[in-house]
Amino acid sequence: MIATPDRAGARPVVLVGGFKHELNSFALGTLSREDIEHAGYYVEGPAIFDAPRSQRPELAAIREIAERDGIELVPTAHFHCLFAGGPIDHAVYERVRDLVLGAAAEHRDRLTGVMLPLHGATVTTEEDDPEGDLLAALRALLGPDIPIIATFDTHVHGTARMARAADALIGFKTQPHVDHYETATLAMGVLVRTMRGEIRPVTTHRKLRMLTSAERQDTTKSPNRDLMDAARELERRPGILAASIFQTQPWMDLPEVGWSVEVVTDDDPAAGEAAADELARLAWSVRDGFLVHKTPIAAALDHAAASGRRPIVLADGSDSTTAGGNGDGTELLAALVSRPDSIEALLTVTDATAVDRCARAGLGATVELPIGGTITPGFEPVFVRGTVRMLALGDMQLDPPWSPTDLGRMAVLRVGSVDVVLSEGKAWHLDTVVYRHVGCDPARYQVVQAKSAGGFRARYEPFAAEIVEIETTGPCDSDLTRLPFRRIPRPMWPFDRDLDGPWLDGERAVTTGAPT
């Protein structure tokens, strides 16, 4: 039973910290602190609360509720790397871990709660489950009576270690993600009620042997919309405080990967297990709806040329820059320049060498050069002749809730009727800032490329005449069976299509405080 320390009416004290990064096991390299700062933020101490709600909505919700309810916050550290990729340098995680645990030890006699805004798909060069590691270390330090609450992205790699250590695991319910603030508000509500002694949250974690690509995780469309609605319905039941579906970053090659359902109850693990199993079986029953069927590039371009509507947005999810792709894929560009007709198109390619050659040639110059295929194994360059239309620096403020980013130097190369936006660093495609930054209005083109597996839709659907997902290859391939997974548990759907249930006989749910 959680019994927050008797402070004789003293002000509640809540420790806050965490980190957000998403592994892609098939991406190249590791990420340093400098990489994180370049593509997001890394902050320590009170500065974690300095940004406005539009940029750090979860932290803003925590701060605002603390101010409203008279809670003292102990800020430690927080970072967010906007782009998924290889593992984080373990030293970066160790620094955050040391700050969080150091503050917990220093304030242990005063703490009444812990609130951690996490992502859930972070991996370091030495640790597969840093979120679970941090939660377990906090629990070991603080004991069973201090409530520990954590929030997560829908693409969290939910683990039993997380569930054993935390009192409540609460995830987003939107993809594209637009409920950061609401999720943190819900989590803080659970924490406040717990510190007042009104409830005792217990998390039930049910793992599924199911892995799905990101394209069909759009919560504005079935089947995922229906699953999230079902989770909200569960939250209306007496005694259920939160229900989340952790749908996993699908390009993680880890031993405990797969979907999971997390149900937080008011000290009723039996009800939590029943509800988690119910929601998990519903997810399993609609698994075929998460399979992705894409359109060949040539057919997509034929359709765009004949439609008369603009823009047709072509989604290249396999080279999704926010999911671990490098943005140097050229399959769409190659198809465009080889067509006998002219299609007005706008797309991006990561290529530092091409940017440098354009910069050296200067505005208005005509250049002949290979583009793309410089980073990702298997990607091929496309040789083009074009005119340098624009040169720019890539320091840009992304649309809320994202932080500023810097793509390095940029160039716009006009190749026939195609505008190729080149950048030294990979472009962000969850909004259209990369295009607008260099003076290109995506709404006026026949075809616009979005290198994203789904997160782009919130910003592109309002102006797109149509969105077509095109068949390409890359480190974020929607056909997971084509990727070289080595460590995932088997059997696992869709790799083993004959699997007849969401878990194997004898696999049980895990609850808060359960022994390992």
C-alpha positions as CSV (number, residue, x, y, z in Angstrom):
1,M,0.0,0.0,0.0
2,I,1.4,3.4,-1.0
3,A,1.6,5.6,2.0
4,T,3.3,8.9,1.1
5,P,5.5,10.1,4.0
6,D,3.7,12.0,6.8
7,R,4.7,15.6,6.3
8,A,2.1,17.1,8.7
9,G,0.6,19.1,5.9
10,A,3.9,20.0,4.3
11,R,4.0,21.0,0.7
12,P,4.2,18.0,-1.7
13,V,7.6,17.6,-3.4
14,V,7.8,15.9,-6.8
15,L,11.0,15.0,-8.7
16,V,10.9,15.5,-12.5
17,G,13.3,14.2,-15.2
18,G,13.6,12.0,-18.2
19,F,14.5,11.6,-21.8
20,K,13.1,11.0,-25.3
21,H,14.7,9.1,-28.1
22,E,13.6,6.4,-30.5
23,L,15.9,3.6,-31.6
24,N,16.0,2.3,-35.1
25,S,18.1,-0.9,-35.1
26,F,18.7,-0.6,-38.8
27,A,19.9,3.0,-38.7
28,L,23.6,3.9,-38.8
29,G,25.9,5.2,-36.1
30,T,25.4,6.3,-32.5
31,L,24.1,9.6,-31.1
32,S,26.1,11.9,-28.9
33,R,25.0,14.7,-26.6
34,E,25.9,17.1,-29.4
35,D,23.7,15.2,-31.8
36,I,20.8,15.4,-29.4
37,E,21.3,19.2,-28.9
38,H,21.6,19.6,-32.7
39,A,18.3,17.8,-33.3
40,G,16.3,18.7,-30.2
41,Y,17.4,19.7,-26.8
42,Y,19.3,18.7,-23.7
43,V,18.8,20.6,-20.5
44,E,19.6,20.3,-16.8
45,G,18.1,21.7,-13.7
46,P,15.3,24.3,-13.7
47,A,15.9,25.1,-17.4
48,I,13.8,22.0,-18.3
49,F,10.8,24.2,-17.6
50,D,12.0,27.2,-19.5
51,A,10.4,26.5,-22.9
52,P,6.7,27.4,-23.7
53,R,3.9,24.8,-23.7
54,S,4.1,24.8,-27.5
55,Q,7.6,23.3,-27.4
56,R,7.6,21.1,-24.3
57,P,3.9,20.4,-23.6
58,E,4.4,17.6,-21.1
59,L,6.8,19.6,-19.0
60,A,4.5,22.6,-19.3
61,A,1.6,20.5,-18.0
62,I,3.6,19.3,-15.0
63,R,4.7,22.9,-14.2
64,E,1.2,24.3,-14.5
65,I,-0.4,21.7,-12.3
66,A,2.3,22.1,-9.7
67,E,1.7,25.8,-9.6
68,R,-2.0,25.3,-9.3
69,D,-1.8,22.7,-6.5
70,G,1.2,24.1,-4.6
71,I,3.6,21.3,-5.4
72,E,7.3,21.9,-5.2
73,L,9.2,20.5,-8.2
74,V,12.7,19.1,-8.1
75,P,13.9,19.4,-11.8
76,T,16.8,17.2,-12.8
77,A,17.5,16.8,-16.5
78,H,15.6,16.1,-19.7
79,F,16.5,15.6,-23.3
80,H,14.6,15.0,-26.5
81,C,16.2,13.9,-29.8
82,L,13.7,14.6,-32.5
83,F,15.1,12.1,-35.0
84,A,15.0,8.4,-34.4
85,G,18.3,6.7,-35.2
86,G,21.0,4.5,-33.7
87,P,21.6,4.1,-30.0
88,I,22.4,7.0,-27.6
89,D,26.0,7.2,-26.3
90,H,25.6,5.5,-22.9
91,A,27.5,8.3,-21.2
92,V,24.6,10.7,-22.0
93,Y,22.1,8.4,-20.3
94,E,24.5,7.9,-17.4
95,R,24.7,11.6,-16.9
96,V,20.9,11.9,-16.7
97,R,20.6,8.8,-14.6
98,D,23.1,10.2,-12.1
99,L,21.3,13.5,-11.9
100,V,17.9,11.9,-11.3
101,L,19.2,9.4,-8.8
102,G,21.4,12.0,-7.1
103,A,18.4,14.4,-6.6
104,A,16.3,11.5,-5.4
105,A,18.8,10.6,-2.8
106,E,19.3,14.2,-1.7
107,H,15.6,14.8,-1.3
108,R,14.5,11.3,-0.3
109,D,13.2,12.4,3.1
110,R,11.1,15.2,1.5
111,L,9.9,13.5,-1.8
112,T,6.2,12.7,-2.1
113,G,6.3,11.6,-5.8
114,V,8.2,11.2,-9.0
115,M,7.0,12.2,-12.5
116,L,9.0,11.1,-15.6
117,P,8.1,12.2,-19.1
118,L,9.8,9.5,-21.2
119,H,9.6,8.2,-24.7
120,G,10.0,4.5,-24.1
121,A,12.0,3.4,-27.2
122,T,15.4,4.7,-26.1
123,V,18.4,2.4,-26.3
124,T,22.0,3.2,-25.4
125,T,25.2,1.7,-26.5
126,E,25.2,-0.5,-23.4
127,E,21.5,-0.7,-22.2
128,D,18.5,-2.1,-24.1
129,D,16.0,-0.6,-21.7
130,P,17.2,2.6,-20.1
131,E,13.7,3.7,-19.1
132,G,13.2,0.4,-17.2
133,D,16.7,0.7,-15.7
134,L,15.9,4.2,-14.4
135,L,12.5,3.3,-13.1
136,A,14.0,0.2,-11.3
137,A,16.8,2.2,-9.8
138,L,14.4,4.8,-8.5
139,R,12.2,2.2,-6.9
140,A,15.2,0.5,-5.3
141,L,16.3,3.9,-3.9
142,L,13.0,5.2,-2.8
143,G,11.3,2.0,-1.7
144,P,7.6,1.0,-2.3
145,D,5.9,4.0,-0.7
146,I,6.8,6.9,-3.1
147,P,4.6,6.9,-6.2
148,I,6.5,6.8,-9.5
149,I,4.5,7.8,-12.6
150,A,5.8,7.9,-16.2
151,T,4.3,9.0,-19.5
152,F,5.2,7.5,-22.8
153,D,4.9,7.9,-26.6
154,T,2.7,5.3,-28.4
155,H,5.9,3.8,-29.8
156,V,7.2,2.8,-26.4
157,H,9.0,-0.5,-26.1
158,G,7.0,-1.6,-23.1
159,T,8.9,-3.9,-20.8
160,A,8.1,-5.9,-17.7
161,R,10.9,-4.1,-15.8
162,M,9.1,-0.8,-16.4
163,A,5.8,-2.2,-15.1
164,R,7.3,-3.8,-12.0
165,A,9.0,-0.5,-11.0
166,A,6.4,2.1,-11.8
167,D,3.0,2.7,-10.1
168,A,1.5,4.0,-13.4
169,L,2.6,3.8,-17.0
170,I,0.5,6.2,-19.1
171,G,0.8,6.6,-22.9
172,F,-0.3,8.9,-25.7
173,K,-3.5,8.0,-27.5
174,T,-2.8,9.8,-30.8
175,Q,-0.7,9.2,-33.8
176,P,0.3,11.7,-35.2
177,H,1.0,12.7,-31.6
178,V,-1.1,15.7,-30.5
179,D,-2.0,14.8,-26.9
180,H,1.3,15.4,-25.1
181,Y,-0.2,17.9,-22.8
182,E,-3.3,15.9,-22.1
183,T,-1.4,12.8,-21.3
184,A,0.9,14.6,-18.8
185,T,-2.2,16.2,-17.3
186,L,-3.8,12.8,-16.8
187,A,-0.6,11.4,-15.3
188,M,-0.2,14.4,-13.0
189,G,-3.8,13.9,-11.9
190,V,-3.1,10.3,-10.9
191,L,0.0,11.4,-9.0
192,V,-1.7,14.2,-7.1
193,R,-4.6,11.9,-6.1
194,T,-2.0,9.3,-5.0
195,M,-0.1,11.8,-2.9
196,R,-3.3,12.8,-1.2
197,G,-4.0,9.2,-0.3
198,E,-7.1,9.0,-2.4
199,I,-6.0,6.2,-4.7
200,R,-3.3,3.5,-5.0
201,P,-2.3,3.0,-8.6
202,V,-1.2,-0.4,-9.8
203,T,-0.1,-1.1,-13.4
204,T,-0.9,-4.3,-15.2
205,H,1.3,-5.0,-18.3
206,R,0.2,-7.5,-20.9
207,K,2.7,-8.2,-23.7
208,L,1.6,-9.3,-27.2
209,R,3.6,-11.2,-29.8
210,M,2.7,-8.7,-32.4
211,L,4.7,-6.1,-34.3
212,T,3.3,-3.6,-36.8
213,S,4.7,-0.9,-39.0
214,A,3.9,2.7,-38.3
215,E,1.8,3.5,-41.4
216,R,-1.4,2.0,-40.0
217,Q,-1.0,3.3,-36.5
218,D,-2.8,6.5,-37.5
219,T,-5.4,7.1,-34.8
220,T,-7.7,9.1,-37.0
221,K,-8.5,6.0,-39.0
222,S,-9.5,2.4,-38.3
223,P,-8.4,0.1,-36.9
224,N,-6.2,2.1,-34.6
225,R,-8.9,4.8,-34.0
226,D,-11.2,2.0,-32.7
227,L,-8.6,0.6,-30.4
228,M,-7.8,4.0,-28.8
229,D,-11.6,4.5,-28.4
230,A,-11.8,1.2,-26.7
231,A,-9.0,2.3,-24.3
232,R,-10.9,5.5,-23.5
233,E,-14.0,3.4,-22.8
234,L,-12.0,1.3,-20.3
235,E,-11.0,4.5,-18.5
236,R,-14.7,5.2,-17.9
237,R,-15.0,2.0,-15.9
238,P,-15.0,2.4,-12.1
239,G,-11.5,1.8,-10.7
240,I,-9.6,2.1,-14.0
241,L,-7.4,5.2,-13.9
242,A,-5.7,4.8,-17.3
243,A,-5.5,2.4,-20.2
244,S,-2.8,2.6,-22.8
245,I,-1.7,0.6,-25.9
246,F,2.0,0.6,-26.4
247,Q,2.4,-0.1,-30.1
248,T,6.2,-0.1,-30.2
249,Q,8.7,1.5,-32.6
250,P,8.6,-1.4,-35.1
251,W,12.2,-1.1,-36.2
252,M,13.7,-2.2,-32.9
253,D,15.5,-5.5,-32.9
254,L,15.3,-6.4,-29.2
255,P,14.4,-9.5,-27.2
256,E,11.3,-8.1,-25.5
257,V,9.9,-6.1,-28.5
258,G,6.2,-6.2,-29.4
259,W,2.9,-4.4,-28.5
260,S,1.7,-4.2,-25.0
261,V,-1.3,-3.0,-23.1
262,E,-0.9,-1.1,-19.8
263,V,-3.9,-0.7,-17.5
264,V,-3.7,1.3,-14.3
265,T,-6.2,0.5,-11.6
266,D,-6.9,1.7,-8.1
267,D,-5.4,-1.2,-6.3
268,D,-7.2,-3.9,-8.3
269,P,-4.7,-5.9,-10.3
270,A,-7.3,-8.6,-11.0
271,A,-9.5,-6.1,-12.8
272,G,-6.4,-4.6,-14.4
273,E,-5.4,-8.0,-15.9
274,A,-8.9,-8.7,-17.1
275,A,-9.1,-5.3,-18.8
276,A,-5.6,-5.5,-20.3
277,D,-6.4,-9.0,-21.7
278,E,-9.7,-7.7,-23.1
279,L,-8.0,-4.8,-24.9
280,A,-5.0,-6.9,-26.0
281,R,-7.4,-9.5,-27.6
282,L,-9.2,-6.8,-29.4
283,A,-5.9,-5.5,-30.8
284,W,-5.0,-9.0,-31.9
285,S,-8.4,-9.5,-33.6
286,V,-7.8,-6.6,-36.0
287,R,-4.1,-7.2,-36.6
288,D,-4.6,-7.7,-40.4
289,G,-5.8,-4.1,-40.6
290,F,-2.3,-3.0,-39.7
291,L,-0.7,-4.6,-42.7
292,V,0.5,-2.1,-45.3
293,H,-0.1,-2.3,-49.0
294,K,1.7,0.4,-50.9
295,T,1.5,1.8,-54.5
296,P,4.4,1.3,-56.9
297,I,6.0,4.7,-57.7
298,A,5.3,4.6,-61.4
299,A,1.6,4.0,-60.8
300,A,1.5,6.8,-58.1
301,L,3.1,9.2,-60.6
302,D,0.7,8.2,-63.4
303,H,-2.2,8.9,-61.0
304,A,-0.8,12.3,-60.0
305,A,-0.3,13.3,-63.6
306,A,-3.8,12.3,-64.6
307,S,-5.7,13.5,-61.5
308,G,-5.7,17.3,-62.2
309,R,-5.7,17.9,-58.5
310,R,-2.8,19.2,-56.4
311,P,-0.9,18.4,-54.4
312,I,-0.7,14.7,-54.4
313,V,1.5,13.9,-51.3
314,L,3.6,10.8,-51.9
315,A,4.7,9.3,-48.5
316,D,8.1,7.5,-48.6
317,G,7.9,5.8,-45.2
318,S,10.9,3.5,-45.8
319,D,13.2,6.5,-45.7
320,S,11.3,8.2,-42.9
321,T,13.8,10.7,-41.4
322,T,12.1,10.8,-38.0
323,A,12.0,7.1,-37.7
324,G,15.6,6.3,-38.4
325,G,16.0,6.9,-42.2
326,N,18.8,9.2,-43.4
327,G,16.8,11.0,-46.1
328,D,19.2,10.1,-48.8
329,G,16.8,7.8,-50.7
330,T,16.3,8.7,-54.4
331,E,13.8,6.2,-55.8
332,L,11.1,8.9,-56.3
333,L,13.6,11.3,-57.8
334,A,14.9,8.7,-60.2
335,A,11.3,7.9,-61.3
336,L,10.5,11.6,-61.9
337,V,13.6,12.4,-64.0
338,S,13.2,9.3,-66.1
339,R,9.6,10.1,-67.1
340,P,8.9,11.5,-70.6
341,D,6.3,13.9,-69.2
342,S,6.9,16.8,-66.8
343,I,5.5,16.6,-63.3
344,E,5.9,19.6,-61.0
345,A,7.4,17.9,-57.9
346,L,8.9,18.9,-54.6
347,L,11.1,16.6,-52.6
348,T,14.1,16.4,-50.3
349,V,17.4,14.5,-50.4
350,T,20.2,14.5,-47.7
351,D,23.5,15.0,-49.5
352,A,26.2,17.2,-48.0
353,T,28.5,16.9,-51.0
354,A,25.7,18.0,-53.4
355,V,25.0,21.0,-51.2
356,D,28.6,22.0,-51.2
357,R,28.8,21.8,-55.0
358,C,25.7,23.9,-55.4
359,A,27.1,26.5,-52.9
360,R,30.4,26.6,-54.8
361,A,28.7,27.0,-58.1
362,G,26.4,29.8,-56.8
363,L,22.9,31.0,-57.4
364,G,21.7,30.6,-60.9
365,A,24.5,28.3,-61.9
366,T,23.9,25.1,-63.9
367,V,25.4,22.0,-62.3
368,E,25.7,18.3,-63.2
369,L,26.2,16.0,-60.3
370,P,25.0,12.8,-58.5
371,I,22.4,13.3,-55.8
372,G,21.7,11.0,-52.8
373,G,22.7,7.5,-51.9
374,T,25.6,8.8,-49.9
375,I,24.7,7.4,-46.5
376,T,22.3,4.4,-46.5
377,P,23.7,1.1,-47.8
378,G,21.8,0.0,-50.9
379,F,20.6,3.5,-51.9
380,E,21.8,4.7,-55.3
381,P,22.7,8.2,-56.4
382,V,20.8,9.8,-59.3
383,F,22.9,11.8,-61.8
384,V,21.1,15.1,-62.7
385,R,21.6,18.4,-64.4
386,G,19.9,21.4,-62.8
387,T,19.9,25.0,-61.8
388,V,20.7,26.3,-58.3
389,R,17.5,28.3,-57.3
390,M,18.2,28.9,-53.6
391,L,21.0,28.7,-51.1
392,A,20.2,28.9,-47.4
393,L,21.2,28.0,-43.9
394,G,19.1,25.3,-42.3
395,D,18.6,26.7,-38.8
396,M,14.8,26.6,-38.5
397,Q,12.0,26.7,-35.9
398,L,9.7,23.7,-36.5
399,D,5.9,23.8,-36.0
400,P,4.8,23.3,-32.3
401,P,5.4,21.2,-30.3
402,W,8.8,20.6,-31.8
403,S,12.0,22.4,-30.9
404,P,14.3,24.2,-33.4
405,T,16.6,22.2,-35.5
406,D,19.5,22.8,-37.8
407,L,20.0,21.0,-41.1
408,G,23.2,22.7,-41.9
409,R,23.6,24.3,-45.3
410,M,20.8,23.9,-47.9
411,A,20.2,24.3,-51.6
412,V,17.2,24.1,-53.9
413,L,18.1,22.6,-57.3
414,R,15.6,22.8,-60.1
415,V,15.9,19.6,-62.2
416,G,13.5,20.0,-65.1
417,S,10.1,20.5,-63.4
418,V,11.3,19.0,-60.1
419,D,12.6,21.1,-57.1
420,V,15.0,19.1,-55.1
421,V,15.6,20.5,-51.6
422,L,19.1,19.4,-50.6
423,S,20.5,19.6,-47.1
424,E,23.6,18.6,-45.2
425,G,21.5,17.1,-42.3
426,K,18.4,15.1,-42.8
427,A,15.1,17.0,-43.2
428,W,12.3,17.0,-40.7
429,H,9.1,15.8,-42.4
430,L,6.4,15.9,-39.7
431,D,5.6,19.4,-40.9
432,T,6.3,21.5,-44.0
433,V,8.8,23.9,-42.5
434,V,11.7,22.4,-44.5
435,Y,10.0,23.4,-47.7
436,R,8.7,26.8,-46.6
437,H,12.1,27.6,-45.1
438,V,13.6,27.7,-48.7
439,G,10.6,29.5,-50.3
440,C,8.8,26.5,-51.7
441,D,5.0,26.3,-51.1
442,P,4.1,22.6,-51.1
443,A,0.5,23.4,-51.9
444,R,1.3,24.6,-55.5
445,Y,3.1,21.5,-56.7
446,Q,1.5,18.5,-58.4
447,V,3.5,16.1,-56.2
448,V,5.1,16.6,-52.8
449,Q,7.2,14.1,-51.1
450,A,6.9,13.4,-47.3
451,K,9.6,11.1,-46.0
452,S,7.6,9.9,-43.1
453,A,5.7,6.7,-42.1
454,G,2.7,8.4,-40.7
455,G,3.5,11.3,-38.3
456,F,3.4,13.8,-41.2
457,R,-0.4,13.4,-41.7
458,A,-1.5,16.0,-39.1
459,R,0.3,18.7,-41.0
460,Y,-0.1,17.5,-44.6
461,E,-3.7,16.3,-44.7
462,P,-5.2,19.8,-44.3
463,F,-3.8,20.9,-47.7
464,A,-3.2,17.6,-49.6
465,A,-5.6,16.7,-52.4
466,E,-4.7,13.1,-51.7
467,I,-2.0,11.1,-49.9
468,V,-0.5,8.0,-51.5
469,E,2.0,5.7,-49.8
470,I,4.6,4.6,-52.3
471,E,6.5,1.4,-52.4
472,T,10.2,2.0,-51.5
473,T,12.9,0.2,-49.5
474,G,15.0,1.4,-46.6
475,P,15.7,1.2,-42.9
476,C,12.0,2.0,-42.1
477,D,10.5,-0.6,-44.5
478,S,6.8,-1.2,-43.7
479,D,7.3,-4.9,-44.7
480,L,9.0,-5.9,-41.5
481,T,9.7,-9.4,-42.8
482,R,12.2,-7.9,-45.3
483,L,14.4,-6.5,-42.5
484,P,17.3,-8.4,-40.9
485,F,15.8,-8.9,-37.4
486,R,18.0,-11.2,-35.3
487,R,16.9,-10.7,-31.6
488,I,13.1,-10.5,-31.6
489,P,11.2,-13.3,-29.8
490,R,9.7,-15.9,-32.0
491,P,7.0,-16.7,-32.8
492,M,6.0,-13.1,-33.6
493,W,3.3,-11.9,-35.9
494,P,3.6,-11.0,-38.8
495,F,6.8,-13.1,-39.2
496,D,4.8,-16.2,-38.0
497,R,1.4,-15.9,-39.6
498,D,0.3,-19.2,-38.1
499,L,0.5,-17.8,-34.6
500,D,-3.0,-18.4,-33.2
501,G,-3.1,-16.1,-30.2
502,P,-1.6,-12.9,-28.9
503,W,0.6,-14.7,-26.4
504,L,1.8,-18.2,-25.7
505,D,0.3,-20.5,-23.1
506,G,1.8,-19.7,-19.7
507,E,2.8,-16.1,-20.5
508,R,1.2,-14.0,-17.8
509,A,0.6,-10.3,-17.2
510,V,3.0,-8.4,-14.9
511,T,1.9,-6.0,-12.3
512,T,3.5,-3.2,-10.2
513,G,5.7,-4.7,-7.5
514,A,5.7,-8.2,-9.0
515,P,8.9,-10.2,-8.4
516,T,11.3,-10.7,-11.3
